[in-house]
Amino acid sequence: MSSSTPKPNVWFIAGASSGFGKQIALEALSRGDAVIATSRQTSGLTDLSERGAILLDLDVTSPDETIRAAFARGESALLGSKWKTHHITHFVNAAGYILEGPVEAATQQEVFDSFNVNVLGIMHMTKNAIGWVRKRGQTQRGASSRSVIANFGSLGSWRGGPAFAYYAAAKWAVSGFTESVAAEARELGIDACVIEPGYFRTGFLNPGGGHRIVMQDTLDEAYEGTQVEQVRAALEKVNDNQPGDVVKGCRVIVDVLTRSGSAKGKPVPVRLPLGQDCVDVIEDKIASTQAIIEDWRAVITSTDHE
């Protein structure tokens, strides 16, 4: 490989069993990239293995040493391939699920489990990825060879609502965390991006699929006729009818994270919203927040020292 030839991409994808995680893996493989695909159970990832992906069992809530060991096992598995001299360049954290139901109905264990996967898991994966890259000496400040960490936020990073408060809280946390990581890791030669999709047909809302967890007791009688009931019904209605095309979405994601194709010549953005519905929510949030500031400006600014 000549010095002018771009270095190949090596992807480490947590949560590659379905949805965005799996489709990013398929898109990267179709481009000739190396993929290390992980899931709590990789038995359902045979299609990725058949396309050349390296499969690893990994729960994102595992201890730090287990996560680092997974990075090491992934890179060791590259030794017997054409990628033997390469290291992981792209870390994608796509594991997560929605906890559905009214706020008061959630048990402490349900809330903890949700945040453990959706927030703490992503935080642990991210911090270990930063350390792995830095200690490997892979950090380079040149624009042509930066490492990338991508976490998944959501349209819910921008708008909360009835029946999905804990999911929105988790996604707000991920977006704020990733924005902070982007500023902190930039000087190490690492880009961080939070991907914020709208509604995509990924199977995420399919009952029994493991990504839509309904609280044990949803207090249906107490919330009959309320917005909680309406939102839960809306989730049923939109399931498998979402406007977003996951194949198109992941093509854009891989373009953006590798600065190629539709994103050629552009830096990796801190936030990557996907879908017109997400754009609509963000623009509404900006407008409504600006309206609050204008309406309350005198009161808000009256708290400063003279």
N, C-alpha and C positions, 0 to 999 in steps of 0.2 A: 504494500500500500504506500503510495507516494505521499509526501507531506502535504500536497495540495488536495488530496482526496479527503472528503469529510469523514470524520470518525463515525462508525456505525452506532446505532442506538441500541441500548440494552435496557429493556423495561422490566421493572419489578412491580407487579400489580397485585395488590391486596384486595380481595373480594372479587375474584375473577370468575365466579361460578355462574353469574347471570348479569343481565342488564348492561350498564355502561362498562363495568369492569371487563366482562367477557368480550364485548364488542370492540373495546379499545385493543384488547389482546389480538383479536382477529384482524383488525385493521393494521396494527403494527406488523403482524406476521405476514400479511399480504404485501407489505413493502420490503420484506427481506430483513426486518429487524429481529433481534433475539428477544424472546419473552420468557420471563420467569413468572408463572401464574400461580397464585396462592389462594387457598380457601380453607375453611375449617375442615372440610373433607373434599379431597380432590377427585373422588370417585366419579363425580359428575363432569369432569373436565377432559374426558377422553378425546373429544373433538379437537380441543386445543393441542393435546399431546400428539395427535395424528398429524397436525400441521407443523409440528416441530417445537412446541412450547415445552419448557421445563416445568414440571408440576411439583409444588411443595405444599404440605399441610401446614397451615399457620392460622392461629386465632389471634386477631389484632389486640385482644385483651391480655395476651401473654406477657410475662416478665421481660424486661429489657434484654437479658442475656439470651432468651429464646428468639427474640426478634433479630438480634445481631447474628445469632447462629444461622437463622434462615437466610440472611444476606450472604453469609459465608458459604452455606450449602449451595445457594443459587450460583454464586460465582465459581465454586468448585466444579459444578456440573457443566460449566462452559468450557472447562479444560479439554474435554474430549470432542470439542466441536471447532468449527472455524472461528469461533468467538474466543478462543482460549487466551488471547492476550488482552481481552477487554473486561471492563468493569461496568457495573450498573450505572446508567446515565439518567434514567427516568424512574422516579418512584411515584406510583399512583395509589392513592388510598380511596378505594371505592366501596368498602364495606359499610353497611348501614341498614337501618330499617325505621319504619314509622310506628310510633306508639299511638294508637287511636283511642279516643274517648275523652270525656270531660276531665278537667283538672282535678277535681275533688275525688274522682273515682280511682285514681292511680294509687297503687300501693307503693311504699318506699322501695321495695325490691324492684318493681317494674320501672320506676324512675331511675334507680341506680343502674339497672341493666341497660336501659336505653342510653344513658350518658356514658356508660362504660364502653359501649361499642361505638356510638355515634360521635363522641367527643374525645374521651380519654384514649380510646384506641387509636384515633387519628393523631392525637398529640404524641403518643408514645412512638408510633411509627415514624412520625416526622422528626422528632428529636434524634432518634437513632439513625435515621437517614442522613441528617446533617453531620452527625459525628462520624458516620461511616465514610462519607465522602471526604470530610476534612482530614481524618486520620489516614486515609488512603493516599492523601496528597493529590487528589483529583481536582481540587479547587483551582481554577484558573480564571484570572480576571479578564482574559480576552473574550470578546463577544462570540467567538466561533466555537467554543468548547465548554459551555456552561452546563452544569447539571441542573435538573429540574425536579421539583417536588410538586405534585398536583393533588389537592384534596377536594372532596366533593361537598359543596354547600348545596343550595337549592333556591328555587323561587321563594321557599320558606325562610331563606336568609333575610328576606326583605319584608315579608308580610306574615304576621301571626294571625291566628283565627281560632274559632271554636273547634274542638275535637282534635286539634293537632298541636296544642300549645307546647308540649314537650319536644316534639319534632322541630318546631320552629325555633325553640330555645337552643336546641342542639346545633341547628344549622347556622343560627346567628353566631354562636360560639365558634364554630369552625371557620366561618368567614372572617371574624375578627382576629382569630388566632393566626390564620394564614396570612392575612394582611400584615400582621406584626412580624411573622417569620420572613416574609418577603423583604421587609426593611432590614431585618437583622442579618439575614444570610446573603444578601446581595453582594456585600463586600468580600464574601468568601467564594464568589463565583457561582452561587446557587440561586436560581430563580424559583420563586414559589408562586403558585397560581391556585385560586379557588374556583372551581367550575360550578356554576350555578344554573342548572337546567330548570326549565319549566316542566310542563307535563309531557313526558315521552312514553311511548308504548314499549316499555321494558319488562312488563310483567311485575313491576314493583308493587302494584296494588292488588295483585291476584291473591284471593284468600288461600291460605295454606301454603303459600310460597316462601314463607319465612321472612318476608320483608314488610309485611303488613301485620303487625301484632295488635290485636284488640285486647283492651284491658279485661281482666277476669270478670269484673262487675262494672258495666257501663252505666248503671243507674238509669236504664231506659225509661222507666215510669216517671222518674223525677224530671227528666229532660225531654219528655214527649212534647212535640210542638215547638221546641226551641231551636236556635241556630245550630246547636250541637247535633240534633237529629237531622237537620237539613244538610249540614256539611257531610255527615256520614253517608247520607243518601246520595249526595253529589259525588262522593268518592266512588260509590258503587256505579253510578251512571257513567262517569268518565273512564272507568277502568276498561282498558283495551280500546278506548276511543280517543286517547290523548292525541293532540295535534302534532307532537314532535316525533320525528323519524330518527330512531336511535342510530341507524347506520349512517345517515347524513351527519348526525351530531358527533359521532365518534370520528368521522373523517375530518371534521373541523377541529376537534380536540387534538388529534395527532398532528395535523398541520400546524396548529398553534404551538404546541409543546415542542415541536421539532423545527419551528420557524421555516416551514416549507409550504409548497402548494399555495393555497389561498392566503397564507400568513407569511409568505416569503419576504424577508427583509424587515419584518416587524419584530419588536421585542416581545417576550412573553408577558402578557398583561397580568396584573395582580388579580383581577377578577375577569372571568369569562362567562357572562350570562349566555344562555342558549334558548332560543325560541322566542317568537313574537309575544307569547303570553308572559314570559319573564320580563321582556322589555317593557310591556304595558304596566306590569306591577311596579317595576323600578321607577318608571317615569311618574306614576301616580304617587309613589312614596316620596319622591323628590318634591313634587308639587304640594302634597299635603304637609310635608315637613316645613317647606318654605312658607306656607300659609300660617302655620302655627307660629313661626318666628316673627312674621310681620304682625300678626294679631297680638302677640304678647311681648313684642320687642321692648317696650318701655319697662314692663315688669321684670323681664328677664335680665336686662342690663342694669337695673337699679340695685343689684346686689354687689356691685364692684365697690372697692374702696374709693373714696373721693381723691 
